[in-house]
Amino acid sequence: MSADDGRTWTNVFKGVRIGDTVIGQWADVPRGGILSGGVLNLSVPQGWNGSVPEFSRNYVTGGFGGSKWFKPCNDVILNPI
């Protein structure tokens, strides 16, 4: 969701993890002003089981702009205020 409470764009994603890749489809939803969709494949770091700290885009269609996502960190040492 865009920083303006999703008025510019809001996406949904549905995918399946196969090994170190998540293969799926993304789409904009009517909440935002941009409407598109396509394929989005993500890489998952090797060796991670259970909790996944990040995803990286490795293939996309339809003009999707995001490329890397991180799990929020509330650890003061790793994420100082």
LINDARA-V258945 format. One record per helix or strand of 3 or more residues. SS is the DSSP state (H for helix, E for strand). FROM is the first residue (numbers start at 1). TO is the last residue. Records with the same first field share a line. If there is no record, write none. Layout:
SS = FROM-TO + FROM-TO
This chain:
E = 11-18 + 21-28 + 37-44 + 54-60 + 68-70
